[in-house]
Amino acid sequence: MERSLPPKKLKKDTIVEALFEIRFSSVALSEVVVGQLCNNPQWQGFEQVRLSAAEIPPRVRESDTNLRFQPLIELKNKELSTNVRVGDSVISIHRLVPYSGWDDFKEYIASTLSYLESTLNGLKYLRLGLRYVNLINRRAHSIASIEQLFLKLNVGSEDITDNFHVVYHKAIDKDLSAQIRFATPSYLSGPKLPNETLCAIDIDMFTPSDFEINTSGKGILDWLEVAHDHEKQIFFSFFSDRWLQEMKA
């Protein structure tokens, strides 16, 4: 049976964080890059917080692949529910609760890309990522148990429906892959979880490591639109058509 089209919006949003990350290289000195990016007019008035990676010498960061793309400065604006993390080779934009919607988020990303391309010399894009973290709440989303999701986990002959943490990878096409993570509350960290939390569904869409990004901001926005569509398809595939209709805004 053919599935219904996913709803554009739910009555009770599941999104607790949406983020876009772009990794890049340029010919500018690392200190210059961070300063130029933090001067983006979009982020004027944001609170600035120095992150722990900023204490590591640039040469050490650049020689270690685990450190090279670590952000150095975090910019925060509670009124816009927006945090931005900036490093000499990375920018990530985080939209928190309440999520303002895809159209607004995409427009904000487009403005950031425009500033990035007009500011840095020798800019080359290395990796794109679009990630959504969702929390499913028993009461708010009318789902009493894991068994009500289109999700089946087995170890031998035993069904796993209680405490679990599972991550799997899905190749979409040559320039898009996904990593999907399910976790029940016992495996979730961070701020105190809302009561009645059933599980987290974390979907990370990204460019594969062997994909060359020879594109401008406009091309990236096209990629983003495709990635967003696939993210929604993956997320809504875990729910019944009946649930989708009941929760549709």
N, CA and C of each residue as an Amber inpcrd file, in Angstrom:
protein
   747
   0.8380000  -1.1890000   0.0000000   0.0000000   0.0000000   0.0000000
   0.8810000   1.2500000   0.0000000   0.5210000   2.2190000  -0.8490000
   1.3000000   3.4460000  -0.9420000   1.0530000   4.3250000   0.2800000
   2.1380000   4.8620000   0.8350000   2.0460000   5.6870000   2.0270000
   1.5460000   7.0820000   1.6820000   0.9040000   7.7280000   2.6570000
   0.4700000   9.1080000   2.4810000   1.6870000  10.0310000   2.4940000
   1.5480000  11.2000000   1.8760000   2.6150000  12.1790000   1.9150000
   2.8040000  12.6690000   3.3530000   4.0480000  12.8770000   3.7850000
   4.2660000  13.3470000   5.1650000   3.6990000  14.7300000   5.3660000
   3.2110000  15.0230000   6.5620000   2.6560000  16.3600000   6.8300000
   3.7530000  17.4150000   6.8310000   3.3900000  18.6360000   6.4930000
   4.3560000  19.7380000   6.5160000   4.6930000  20.1260000   7.9530000
   3.7130000  19.9880000   8.8370000   3.9170000  20.3680000  10.2350000
   3.0360000  19.5200000  11.1310000   3.5430000  19.2200000  12.3430000
   2.7780000  18.4660000  13.3340000   2.1340000  19.4120000  14.3490000
   1.0280000  18.9660000  14.9420000   0.3850000  19.7520000  16.0000000
   1.3380000  19.9660000  17.1700000   2.0290000  18.9180000  17.5620000
   3.0040000  18.9690000  18.6460000   4.3730000  18.6530000  18.0570000
   5.2070000  19.6630000  17.9190000   6.4950000  19.4690000  17.2650000
   7.3580000  18.5010000  18.0650000   8.1220000  17.6770000  17.3490000
   9.0500000  16.7380000  17.9840000  10.4800000  17.2780000  17.9870000
  10.7440000  18.3380000  17.2240000  12.1120000  18.8240000  17.0210000
  12.6000000  19.5980000  18.2430000  13.7300000  19.1570000  18.7980000
  14.3590000  19.9010000  19.8940000  15.6230000  20.6200000  19.4340000
  16.1680000  20.1840000  18.2980000  17.3140000  20.8940000  17.7190000
  17.4160000  20.5540000  16.2340000  17.5980000  21.6000000  15.4270000
  17.9140000  21.4380000  14.0170000  19.2310000  22.1620000  13.7830000
  20.1430000  21.5150000  13.0750000  21.4230000  22.1720000  12.8680000
  21.9640000  21.9160000  11.4720000  22.6420000  22.9330000  10.9640000
  23.3580000  22.8370000   9.6950000  24.8280000  23.0610000   9.9820000
  25.6810000  22.1560000   9.4740000  27.1290000  22.3010000   9.6490000
  27.7920000  22.3240000   8.2910000  28.7430000  23.2240000   8.1380000
  29.5490000  23.2740000   6.9270000  31.0240000  23.3020000   7.3210000
  31.7860000  22.3800000   6.7450000  33.2230000  22.3420000   6.9620000
  33.8950000  22.8620000   5.6970000  34.9710000  23.6180000   5.8650000
  35.5660000  24.3050000   4.7270000  37.0570000  24.5160000   4.9610000
  37.7250000  24.9560000   3.9180000  39.1090000  25.4080000   4.0340000
  39.2220000  26.7440000   3.3150000  40.2430000  27.5210000   3.6730000
  40.5090000  28.7970000   3.0100000  41.9940000  29.0900000   3.1270000
  42.4350000  30.1360000   2.4360000  43.8580000  30.4770000   2.4630000
  44.1920000  31.4270000   3.6040000  43.1740000  31.9110000   4.3220000
  43.4060000  32.8770000   5.3980000  43.9410000  32.1880000   6.6460000
  44.6570000  32.9330000   7.4830000  45.1300000  32.4210000   8.7660000
  43.9390000  32.0880000   9.6600000  44.0990000  31.0670000  10.4880000
  42.9870000  30.5950000  11.3130000  42.4270000  31.7020000  12.2000000
  43.3020000  32.5030000  12.8050000  42.8370000  33.5730000  13.6830000
  42.0220000  34.6090000  12.9100000  42.4170000  34.8660000  11.6830000
  41.7110000  35.8310000  10.8460000  40.3300000  35.3010000  10.4810000
  40.2570000  34.0050000  10.1440000  38.9850000  33.3950000   9.7530000
  37.9560000  33.5420000  10.8670000  38.3200000  33.1760000  12.0820000
  37.3770000  33.2260000  13.1960000  36.9140000  34.6540000  13.4510000
  37.8340000  35.6000000  13.4120000  37.4710000  36.9920000  13.6280000
  36.5280000  37.5150000  12.5610000  36.8150000  37.1850000  11.3050000
  35.9520000  37.6350000  10.2070000  34.5530000  37.0440000  10.3200000
  34.4780000  35.7620000  10.6540000  33.1700000  35.1110000  10.7390000
  32.3540000  35.6530000  11.9060000  32.9970000  35.9070000  13.0260000
  32.2670000  36.4230000  14.1880000  31.7580000  37.8410000  13.9590000
  32.2910000  38.5190000  12.9330000  31.8220000  39.8670000  12.5890000
  30.6100000  39.8420000  11.6650000  30.1090000  38.6810000  11.3470000
  28.9130000  38.5620000  10.5110000  27.7830000  39.4040000  11.1270000
  27.2020000  40.3510000  10.3730000  26.1160000  41.1840000  10.9200000
  24.9480000  40.3720000  11.4710000  24.7310000  39.1540000  10.9490000
  23.6670000  38.2890000  11.4730000  23.8310000  38.0320000  12.9640000
  25.0760000  38.0290000  13.4200000  25.3620000  37.5780000  14.7820000
  25.7720000  38.7140000  15.7120000  25.5760000  39.9400000  15.2860000
  25.8660000  41.0670000  16.1610000  24.8910000  41.0480000  17.3420000
  25.4190000  41.2500000  18.5230000  24.5980000  41.2280000  19.7300000
  24.4670000  39.8620000  20.3570000  24.9750000  38.8180000  19.6960000
  24.9590000  37.4780000  20.2840000  25.9720000  37.4110000  21.4280000
  25.6300000  36.6560000  22.4490000  26.5880000  36.3930000  23.5170000
  27.7180000  35.5210000  22.9630000  28.9650000  35.8610000  23.3040000
  30.1180000  35.1100000  22.8090000  30.7370000  34.2930000  23.9320000
  30.9410000  33.0030000  23.6540000  31.5190000  32.0870000  24.6460000
  32.7090000  31.3770000  24.0120000  33.8480000  31.4330000  24.6690000
  35.0560000  30.7530000  24.1930000  34.9620000  29.2790000  24.5600000
  35.1410000  28.3920000  23.5950000  35.0500000  26.9520000  23.8250000
  36.4170000  26.3580000  24.1470000  36.4120000  25.1510000  24.7090000
  37.6630000  24.5350000  25.1950000  38.6740000  24.3040000  24.0740000
  38.2030000  24.0170000  22.8530000  39.1340000  23.7610000  21.7450000
  39.9700000  24.9840000  21.4120000  39.5060000  26.1800000  21.8070000
  40.2570000  27.4020000  21.5280000  41.5680000  27.4630000  22.3080000
  41.6820000  26.6520000  23.3570000  42.9080000  26.6330000  24.1570000
  43.9980000  25.7850000  23.5090000  43.6590000  25.0020000  22.4960000
  44.6340000  24.1290000  21.8390000  45.3530000  24.9130000  20.7380000
  46.6780000  24.8540000  20.6770000  47.4140000  25.6030000  19.6550000
  46.9550000  25.2410000  18.2390000  46.8900000  26.2330000  17.3330000
  46.4130000  25.9780000  15.9700000  47.1380000  24.8460000  15.2580000
  48.4450000  24.7560000  15.4130000  49.1990000  23.7050000  14.7160000
  48.7740000  22.3170000  15.1700000  48.4560000  22.1890000  16.4530000
  48.0120000  20.8980000  16.9800000  46.6300000  20.5600000  16.4140000
  45.7340000  21.5340000  16.4010000  44.3950000  21.3000000  15.8550000
  44.4500000  20.9030000  14.3880000  45.2740000  21.6150000  13.6210000
  45.3350000  21.3600000  12.1860000  45.9310000  19.9970000  11.8590000
  46.7690000  19.4670000  12.7260000  47.4190000  18.1830000  12.4560000
  46.6140000  16.9880000  12.9440000  45.5490000  17.2430000  13.6890000
  44.7190000  16.1660000  14.2510000  43.3330000  16.2410000  13.6150000
  42.9510000  15.1960000  12.8710000  41.6530000  15.2160000  12.1780000
  40.4830000  15.2820000  13.1530000  40.6690000  14.8290000  14.3880000
  39.6030000  14.8950000  15.3810000  39.4110000  16.3070000  15.9450000
  40.4220000  17.1540000  15.7770000  40.3700000  18.5070000  16.3330000
  40.1970000  19.5770000  15.2640000  40.5270000  19.2450000  14.0290000
  40.5740000  20.2510000  12.9730000  39.2450000  20.9880000  12.7990000
  38.1510000  20.2760000  12.9620000  36.8390000  20.8780000  12.7190000
  36.0780000  21.1630000  14.0130000  36.8010000  21.2820000  15.1130000
  36.1610000  21.6520000  16.3670000  35.8900000  23.1570000  16.3980000
  34.7020000  23.5830000  16.8040000  34.4310000  25.0260000  16.9250000
  35.2070000  25.6350000  18.0840000  35.5120000  26.9060000  17.9440000
  36.3060000  27.6170000  18.9440000  35.4850000  28.6290000  19.7250000
  34.4640000  29.1920000  19.0930000  33.6200000  30.2180000  19.6960000
  32.1610000  29.8170000  19.5240000  31.3580000  30.0000000  20.5800000
  29.9210000  29.7910000  20.4620000  29.2290000  31.1370000  20.6440000
  28.3030000  31.4280000  19.7340000  27.5130000  32.6530000  19.7680000
  26.0760000  32.2740000  20.0880000  25.4580000  32.9600000  21.0600000
  24.1330000  32.5590000  21.5360000  23.1520000  33.7260000  21.4890000
  21.9200000  33.4120000  21.0800000  20.8360000  34.3930000  21.1020000
  19.5620000  33.6730000  21.5200000  19.1720000  33.8180000  22.7920000
  17.9970000  33.1200000  23.3120000  16.7120000  33.5820000  22.6390000
  16.6340000  34.8660000  22.3210000  15.4090000  35.3870000  21.7130000
  15.1380000  34.7590000  20.3540000  16.1900000  34.4540000  19.6090000
  16.0480000  33.8210000  18.2930000  16.1260000  32.2990000  18.3690000
  16.2880000  31.7460000  19.5800000  16.4690000  30.2980000  19.7590000
  17.5660000  29.7760000  18.8400000  18.6540000  30.5480000  18.7530000
  19.7190000  30.2440000  17.8030000  21.0830000  30.2960000  18.4740000
  21.8650000  29.2420000  18.2720000  23.2690000  29.2240000  18.6490000
  24.0950000  28.9920000  17.3870000  25.2500000  29.6130000  17.3280000
  26.1650000  29.4230000  16.2030000  27.5310000  29.0700000  16.7740000
  28.1600000  28.0460000  16.1960000  29.5070000  27.6610000  16.6140000
  30.4520000  27.8710000  15.4450000  31.5560000  28.5520000  15.7380000
  32.4810000  28.9780000  14.6920000  33.8810000  28.4720000  15.0110000
  34.5470000  27.9440000  13.9830000  35.9490000  27.5830000  14.0740000
  36.6680000  28.0550000  12.8310000  37.9620000  27.7790000  12.7180000
  38.6810000  28.2400000  11.5370000  38.3950000  27.3850000  10.3100000
  37.6750000  26.2530000  10.5050000  37.3170000  25.3940000   9.3660000
  35.8740000  24.9030000   9.4480000  35.0540000  25.5110000  10.3010000
  33.6970000  24.9980000  10.5000000  32.7540000  26.1020000  10.9710000
  31.5160000  26.0100000  10.5260000  30.4110000  26.7990000  11.0750000
  29.2440000  25.8370000  11.2700000  28.5970000  25.9120000  12.4200000
  27.3470000  25.1730000  12.5990000  26.3010000  26.1170000  13.1820000
  25.1040000  26.0390000  12.6060000  23.9800000  26.8700000  13.0310000
  22.9630000  25.9660000  13.7020000  22.5950000  26.2780000  14.9380000
  21.7120000  25.4350000  15.7340000  20.4210000  26.1850000  16.0220000
  19.3070000  25.6330000  15.5890000  17.9960000  26.1850000  15.9110000
  17.3700000  25.3020000  16.9940000  16.9920000  25.9260000  18.0970000
  16.4740000  25.2140000  19.2560000  14.9710000  25.4330000  19.3700000
  14.3980000  24.9420000  20.4500000  12.9660000  25.1000000  20.7120000
  12.6800000  26.5630000  21.0680000  11.6620000  27.2060000  20.4840000
  10.7510000  26.6510000  19.4820000  11.3420000  26.7490000  18.0760000
  11.2910000  25.6610000  17.3360000  11.8160000  25.6240000  15.9680000
  10.9460000  26.4940000  15.0750000  11.5920000  27.3660000  14.3020000
  10.8560000  28.3740000  13.5320000  10.3690000  27.8660000  12.1790000
  10.7230000  26.6400000  11.8030000  10.2750000  26.0970000  10.5310000
  11.3810000  26.0950000   9.4890000  11.2330000  25.2210000   8.4950000
  12.2670000  25.0100000   7.5010000  12.5210000  26.2450000   6.6440000
  11.4840000  26.9130000   6.1820000  11.6740000  28.0590000   5.2920000
  12.5290000  29.1390000   5.9580000  12.2360000  29.4240000   7.2190000
  13.0010000  30.4290000   7.9440000  14.4360000  29.9690000   8.1800000
  14.6100000  28.7020000   8.5330000  15.9490000  28.1540000   8.7930000
  16.7870000  28.1790000   7.5180000  16.2030000  27.7680000   6.4070000
  16.9330000  27.7500000   5.1430000  17.3460000  29.1600000   4.7370000
  16.4720000  30.1300000   4.9200000  16.8040000  31.5170000   4.5890000
  17.9710000  32.0160000   5.4480000  17.9740000  31.6310000   6.7270000
  19.0570000  32.0260000   7.6290000  20.3790000  31.4070000   7.1690000
  20.3330000  30.1300000   6.7510000  21.5210000  29.4480000   6.2430000
  22.0280000  30.1480000   4.9820000  21.1100000  30.5260000   4.0890000
  21.4920000  31.1960000   2.8450000  22.2460000  32.4940000   3.1260000
  21.8010000  33.2460000   4.1270000  22.4770000  34.4900000   4.4860000
  23.8850000  34.2200000   5.0140000  24.0250000  33.1510000   5.7960000
  25.3440000  32.7820000   6.3090000  26.2800000  32.3830000   5.1790000
  25.7930000  31.5990000   4.2260000  26.6150000  31.1820000   3.0880000
  27.0560000  32.3880000   2.2610000  26.1530000  33.3290000   2.0640000
  26.4740000  34.5310000   1.2960000  27.5940000  35.3120000   1.9680000
  27.5050000  35.4380000   3.2900000  28.5570000  36.1530000   4.0190000
  29.8730000  35.3950000   3.9510000  29.8250000  34.0810000   4.1030000
  31.0290000  33.2450000   4.0750000  31.7450000  33.4030000   2.7350000
  30.9910000  33.3390000   1.6450000  31.5880000  33.3960000   0.3130000
  32.1200000  34.7860000  -0.0300000  31.5270000  35.8170000   0.5500000
  31.9870000  37.1780000   0.2720000  33.1440000  37.5960000   1.1750000
  33.4410000  36.7790000   2.1890000  34.4240000  37.1660000   3.1980000
  35.7500000  36.4210000   3.0670000  35.7060000  35.1130000   2.8130000
  36.9240000  34.3000000   2.8290000  37.4800000  34.0830000   1.4280000
  38.8080000  34.2690000   1.2970000  39.4920000  33.9970000   0.0410000
  39.8940000  32.5300000  -0.0480000  39.8580000  31.9940000  -1.2570000
  40.2660000  30.6100000  -1.4530000  39.3580000  29.6180000  -0.7540000
  38.0750000  29.9530000  -0.6600000  37.1180000  29.1080000   0.0670000
  36.8540000  27.8120000  -0.6970000  36.9000000  26.6900000   0.0160000
  36.5650000  25.3880000  -0.5480000  35.7130000  24.6290000   0.4530000
  34.5700000  24.1300000   0.0060000  33.6770000  23.3770000   0.8750000
  34.1400000  21.9210000   0.9610000  34.1490000  21.3860000   2.1820000
  34.6320000  20.0250000   2.4140000  33.5260000  19.0580000   2.8140000
  32.5390000  19.5330000   3.5650000  31.4780000  18.6520000   4.0410000
  30.2530000  19.4810000   4.3930000  29.0800000  18.9450000   4.0590000
  27.8100000  19.5550000   4.4410000  27.0570000  18.5900000   5.3400000
  26.3340000  19.1270000   6.3000000  25.5280000  18.2790000   7.1720000
  24.2590000  18.9810000   7.6140000  23.1550000  18.2630000   7.5910000
  21.8670000  18.7630000   8.0890000  21.3270000  17.7210000   9.0490000
  21.0920000  18.1360000  10.2900000  20.7430000  17.1670000  11.3280000
  19.5270000  17.6410000  12.1140000  18.6430000  16.6860000  12.4100000
  17.4620000  16.9750000  13.2360000  17.4310000  16.0010000  14.4070000
  17.2900000  16.5640000  15.6050000  17.1410000  15.7550000  16.8160000
  15.6940000  15.8930000  17.2960000  14.9890000  14.7680000  17.3860000
  13.5740000  14.7420000  17.7660000  13.4030000  13.9700000  19.0710000
  12.5340000  14.4740000  19.9390000  12.1340000  13.7370000  21.1350000
  10.6640000  13.3470000  21.0070000  10.3870000  12.0640000  21.1810000
   9.0150000  11.5690000  21.1320000   8.4990000  11.4620000  22.5560000
   7.3730000  12.1260000  22.8130000   6.7840000  12.1570000  24.1470000
   5.4980000  11.3430000  24.1620000   5.3910000  10.4300000  25.1200000
   4.2150000   9.5390000  25.1750000   2.9040000  10.3260000  25.1870000
   2.8250000  11.3230000  26.0400000   1.5660000  12.0520000  26.2110000
   1.3360000  13.0330000  25.0480000   2.3260000  13.8650000  24.7540000
   2.1430000  14.9070000  23.7430000   1.9440000  14.3300000  22.3420000
   2.5830000  13.1850000  22.0730000   2.5270000  12.6200000  20.7240000
   1.6850000  11.3490000  20.6400000   0.9880000  11.0330000  21.7150000
   0.0200000   9.9180000  21.7160000   0.6390000   8.6000000  21.2580000
   1.8160000   8.3020000  21.7950000   2.4860000   7.0360000  21.5150000
   2.8940000   6.4410000  22.8600000   2.2810000   5.3360000  23.2190000
   2.4750000   4.7800000  24.5550000   3.7410000   3.9500000  24.6820000
   4.1970000   3.3350000  23.5750000   5.3300000   2.4140000  23.6650000
   6.0580000   2.3160000  22.3340000   7.2590000   1.7640000  22.3910000
   8.0720000   1.5640000  21.1880000   7.3490000   0.6730000  20.1880000
   6.5590000  -0.2760000  20.6740000   5.8550000  -1.2030000  19.7780000
   4.9170000  -0.4850000  18.8100000   4.5140000   0.7300000  19.1350000
   3.6130000   1.4720000  18.2590000   4.3400000   2.1760000  17.1100000
   5.6800000   2.1640000  17.1420000   6.4700000   2.7050000  16.0360000
   6.7340000   1.6150000  15.0030000   7.0280000   2.0300000  13.7760000
   7.4670000   1.0870000  12.7500000   8.9540000   0.8380000  12.9540000
   9.2560000   0.1300000  14.0340000  10.6340000  -0.1510000  14.4210000
  10.6640000  -1.5150000  15.0930000  11.5000000  -2.4020000  14.5790000
  11.5770000  -3.7400000  15.1560000  13.0450000  -4.1160000  15.3310000
  13.4520000  -4.3450000  16.5800000  14.8170000  -4.7300000  16.9080000
  14.8040000  -6.1260000  17.5150000  15.7000000  -6.9940000  17.0110000
  15.7770000  -8.3610000  17.5120000  17.2180000  -8.7360000  17.8120000
  17.4240000  -9.4320000  18.9170000  18.6950000 -10.0760000  19.2130000
  18.3720000 -11.5470000  19.4290000  18.7840000 -12.3850000  18.4870000
  18.3550000 -13.7660000  18.5220000  16.8530000 -13.8330000  18.3350000
  16.1790000 -14.4270000  19.2790000  14.7180000 -14.5220000  19.2110000
  14.0340000 -13.4930000  20.1050000  14.8240000 -12.5970000  20.7000000
  14.2630000 -11.6410000  21.6550000  14.0170000 -10.2860000  21.0000000
  12.8070000  -9.7540000  21.1780000  12.4850000  -8.4060000  20.7120000
  13.0000000  -7.3880000  21.7300000  13.6600000  -6.3400000  21.2320000
  14.1850000  -5.2820000  22.0880000  13.2220000  -4.1010000  22.0240000
  12.5310000  -3.8360000  23.1180000  11.5310000  -2.7690000  23.1230000
  11.6540000  -1.8610000  24.3540000  12.6780000  -2.1060000  25.1780000
  12.7870000  -1.3420000  26.4230000  13.9410000  -0.3440000  26.3210000
  15.0790000  -0.6410000  26.9270000  16.2250000   0.2530000  26.8860000
  17.1670000  -0.1440000  25.7520000  17.4460000   0.8020000  24.8620000
  18.3640000   0.4910000  23.7630000  18.9340000   1.7790000  23.1760000
  20.0290000   1.6120000  22.4730000  20.6780000   2.6960000  21.7370000
  21.2160000   2.0760000  20.4570000  20.6720000   2.4600000  19.3220000
  21.0730000   1.8580000  18.0510000  21.3590000   2.9580000  17.0280000
  22.4300000   2.7650000  16.2630000  22.8210000   3.7070000  15.2110000
  23.0330000   2.9250000  13.9270000  22.4910000   3.4240000  12.8270000
  22.7410000   2.7610000  11.5520000  22.8920000   3.7830000  10.4410000
  23.5170000   3.3460000   9.3580000  23.8630000   4.2150000   8.2430000
  23.0400000   3.8370000   7.0240000  22.6810000   4.8450000   6.2240000
  21.8990000   4.6170000   5.0100000  22.4510000   5.4950000   3.8970000
  22.8860000   4.8760000   2.7910000  23.3590000   5.6270000   1.6350000
  22.1570000   5.9940000   0.7670000  21.9800000   7.2840000   0.4850000
  20.8640000   7.7570000  -0.3320000  21.2740000   7.8020000  -1.7990000
  22.3190000   8.5580000  -2.1150000  22.9030000   8.5810000  -3.4510000
  24.3550000   9.0350000  -3.3310000  24.9860000   9.3900000  -4.4520000
  26.4250000   9.6660000  -4.4370000  26.7990000  10.8870000  -3.6040000
  25.8720000  11.8100000  -3.3980000  26.2140000  13.0110000  -2.6340000
  25.3730000  13.1840000  -1.3740000  24.7510000  12.0930000  -0.9140000
  23.9180000  12.1920000   0.2880000  23.8580000  10.8590000   1.0180000
  24.1960000  10.9030000   2.2910000  24.0720000   9.7350000   3.1730000
  23.3520000  10.1600000   4.4410000  22.9080000   9.1670000   5.2020000
  22.1940000   9.4500000   6.4550000  22.7020000   8.5450000   7.5620000
  22.7750000   9.0940000   8.7560000  23.0080000   8.2990000   9.9610000
  21.8140000   8.5040000  10.8780000  21.1720000   7.4050000  11.2400000
  19.9640000   7.4700000  12.0660000  20.2700000   6.8550000  13.4310000
  19.9140000   7.5700000  14.4790000  20.1720000   7.1090000  15.8420000
  18.8620000   7.0860000  16.6230000  18.5800000   5.9390000  17.2330000
  17.4600000   5.7940000  18.1700000  18.0430000   5.5920000  19.5610000
  17.4690000   6.2620000  20.5480000  17.9230000   6.0500000  21.9240000
  16.7690000   6.2720000  22.8920000  16.6550000   5.3850000  23.8590000
  15.6770000   5.5540000  24.9250000  16.3020000   6.4160000  26.0300000
  15.4930000   6.9450000  26.9610000  15.9950000   7.9380000  27.9210000
  17.2420000   7.5360000  28.6970000  17.4310000   6.2560000  28.9880000
  18.6060000   5.8300000  29.7490000  19.9120000   6.1610000  29.0360000
  19.8610000   6.3370000  27.7180000  21.0610000   6.5950000  26.9310000
  21.1520000   8.0450000  26.4610000  20.3160000   8.9090000  27.0010000
  20.3210000  10.3110000  26.6000000  20.9410000  11.1650000  27.6950000
  21.7840000  12.0990000  27.2870000  22.4330000  12.9960000  28.2390000
  22.0450000  14.4330000  27.9160000  22.5420000  15.3620000  28.7130000
  22.2260000  16.7700000  28.4730000  21.2060000  17.2770000  29.4650000
  20.4930000  18.3560000  29.0960000  19.4850000  18.9330000  30.0040000
  18.4330000  17.9040000  30.4010000  17.7760000  18.1710000  31.5190000
  16.7670000  17.2440000  32.0270000  15.6990000  16.9730000  30.9710000
  15.4350000  15.6900000  30.7470000  14.4430000  15.3070000  29.7440000
  13.0300000  15.5830000  30.2510000  12.1290000  15.9550000  29.3430000
  10.7290000  16.1160000  29.7480000  10.1560000  14.7920000  30.2580000
   9.2300000  14.8910000  31.1780000   8.5300000  13.6920000  31.6280000
   7.8380000  13.0290000  30.4410000   7.6990000  11.7240000  30.5170000
   7.0230000  10.9420000  29.4780000   7.8080000  10.8410000  28.1730000
   9.1270000  11.1380000  28.2020000   9.9280000  10.9510000  26.9940000
  10.0170000   9.4690000  26.6520000   9.6580000   9.1150000  25.4290000
   9.7190000   7.7270000  24.9760000  11.0770000   7.4110000  24.3710000
  11.5350000   8.2540000  23.4440000  12.8200000   8.0060000  22.7980000
  13.2490000   9.2440000  22.0250000  14.4890000   9.2430000  21.5980000
  15.0110000  10.2600000  20.6960000  15.2310000   9.6340000  19.3310000
  14.9170000  10.4030000  18.2840000  15.2120000   9.9940000  16.9120000
  16.0800000  11.0930000  16.3160000  17.3330000  10.7550000  16.0650000
  18.3480000  11.7120000  15.6290000  18.7470000  11.3390000  14.2030000
  18.4670000  12.2330000  13.2390000  18.7350000  11.9400000  11.8300000
  19.7310000  12.9590000  11.2890000  20.8790000  12.4650000  10.8470000
  21.9690000  13.3020000  10.3600000  22.1730000  13.0300000   8.8720000
  21.8790000  14.0250000   8.0290000  22.0860000  13.9290000   6.5910000
  23.4080000  14.6210000   6.2520000  24.2530000  13.9960000   5.4170000
  25.5720000  14.5780000   5.1630000  26.1370000  14.1170000   3.8280000
  27.1490000  14.8330000   3.3600000  27.8490000  14.4450000   2.1490000
  28.8870000  13.3810000   2.4910000  28.9920000  12.3060000   1.6930000
  30.0020000  11.2770000   1.9350000  31.4160000  11.8490000   1.8470000
  32.3610000  11.1650000   2.4780000  33.7260000  11.6800000   2.5670000
  34.4050000  11.7870000   1.2060000  33.9990000  10.9780000   0.2310000
  34.6480000  11.0120000  -1.0830000  33.9350000  11.9210000  -2.0690000
  32.9530000  12.6840000  -1.5980000  32.2090000  13.5720000  -2.4850000
  32.8780000  14.9390000  -2.5360000  33.1530000  15.4320000  -3.7320000
  33.7770000  16.7350000  -3.8970000  32.6970000  17.8020000  -4.0800000
  32.7430000  18.8020000  -3.2350000  31.7270000  19.8540000  -3.2620000
  32.2680000  21.0390000  -4.0550000  32.0480000  21.0170000  -5.3560000
  32.4620000  22.1300000  -6.2090000  31.2250000  22.9490000  -6.5440000
  30.8090000  23.7500000  -5.5890000  29.5490000  24.4590000  -5.7620000
  29.5740000  25.7670000  -4.9980000  28.6050000  26.5890000  -5.2600000
  28.4480000  27.8560000  -4.5550000  27.2920000  27.7310000  -3.5750000
  26.9740000  28.8380000  -2.9220000  25.8710000  28.8160000  -1.9640000
  24.5710000  28.3230000  -2.5630000  24.2910000  28.7230000  -3.8200000
  23.0430000  28.2980000  -4.4450000  22.9960000  26.7790000  -4.6000000
  24.1380000  26.1940000  -5.0220000  24.1830000  24.7380000  -5.1470000
  24.0110000  24.0440000  -3.8120000  24.5440000  24.6410000  -2.7640000
  24.3950000  24.0750000  -1.4310000  22.9350000  24.1120000  -0.9930000
  22.2440000  25.1920000  -1.3220000  20.8250000  25.2900000  -0.9680000
  20.0090000  24.2280000  -1.6940000  20.3680000  23.9060000  -2.9340000
  19.7010000  22.8170000  -3.6460000  19.9430000  21.4920000  -2.9260000
  21.1900000  21.2720000  -2.5040000  21.5180000  20.0440000  -1.7530000
  20.7110000  20.0040000  -0.4580000  20.6370000  21.1320000   0.2140000
  19.9030000  21.2020000   1.4720000  18.4330000  20.8220000   1.2990000
  17.8220000  21.2950000   0.2270000  16.4120000  20.9990000  -0.0110000
  16.1930000  19.5000000  -0.1870000  17.0900000  18.8590000  -0.9340000
  17.0020000  17.4040000  -1.1350000  17.2360000  16.6780000   0.1880000
  18.2590000  17.1140000   0.9340000  18.5650000  16.4780000   2.2190000
  17.3950000  16.6110000   3.1850000  16.7700000  17.7870000   3.2070000
  15.6330000  18.0070000   4.0970000  14.4620000  17.1120000   3.7240000
  14.1850000  16.9730000   2.4380000  13.0860000  16.1010000   1.9950000
  13.3240000  14.6590000   2.4170000  14.5590000  14.1860000   2.2540000
  14.8740000  12.8050000   2.6320000  14.8230000  12.6280000   4.1480000
  15.2690000  13.6410000   4.8760000  15.2020000  13.5620000   6.3460000
  13.7580000  13.3960000   6.8070000  12.8470000  14.1710000   6.2280000
  11.4410000  14.0730000   6.5940000  10.8820000  12.6890000   6.2420000
  11.2420000  12.1730000   5.0710000  10.7640000  10.8580000   4.6660000
  11.2290000   9.7770000   5.6380000  12.5050000   9.8580000   6.0340000
  13.0360000   8.8720000   6.9780000  12.3110000   8.9760000   8.3160000
  12.1700000  10.1970000   8.8270000  11.5310000  10.3740000  10.1280000
  10.0910000   9.8630000  10.1260000   9.3080000  10.2880000   9.1500000
   7.8970000   9.9080000   9.1400000   7.6740000   8.4460000   8.7820000
   8.7060000   7.7770000   8.2550000   8.5530000   6.3530000   7.9290000
   8.4050000   5.4890000   9.1820000   8.7230000   6.0480000  10.3530000
   8.6230000   5.2830000  11.5960000   7.2330000   5.3670000  12.2320000
   6.2990000   6.0500000  11.5660000   4.9680000   6.2570000  12.1390000
   3.8920000   5.7860000  11.1720000   2.7710000   5.3870000  11.7250000
   1.6570000   4.9030000  10.9110000   0.9520000   6.0580000  10.2080000
   0.2540000   5.7370000   9.1100000  -0.5320000   6.7620000   8.4110000
  -1.5990000   7.3480000   9.3320000  -2.1680000   6.5080000  10.1670000
  -3.1970000   6.9880000  11.0860000  -2.6270000   8.0260000  12.0390000
  -1.4510000   7.7520000  12.5810000  -0.8150000   8.6990000  13.5040000
  -0.5080000   9.9970000  12.7770000  -0.0040000   9.9050000  11.5510000
   0.3470000  11.0990000  10.7800000  -0.8760000  11.9800000  10.5470000
  -2.0050000  11.3420000  10.2620000  -3.2220000  12.1070000  10.0370000
  -3.7260000  12.7560000  11.3270000  -3.6300000  12.0320000  12.4410000
  -4.0890000  12.5680000  13.7200000  -3.2240000  13.7130000  14.2170000
  -1.9050000  13.6560000  13.9160000  -0.9730000  14.6540000  14.4140000
  -0.7350000  15.8060000  13.4350000  -1.3030000  15.7100000  12.2620000
  -1.1030000  16.7380000  11.2430000  -1.7070000  18.0640000  11.6900000
  -0.9170000  19.1380000  11.5680000  -1.3910000  20.4640000  11.9750000
  -2.4050000  21.0090000  10.9700000
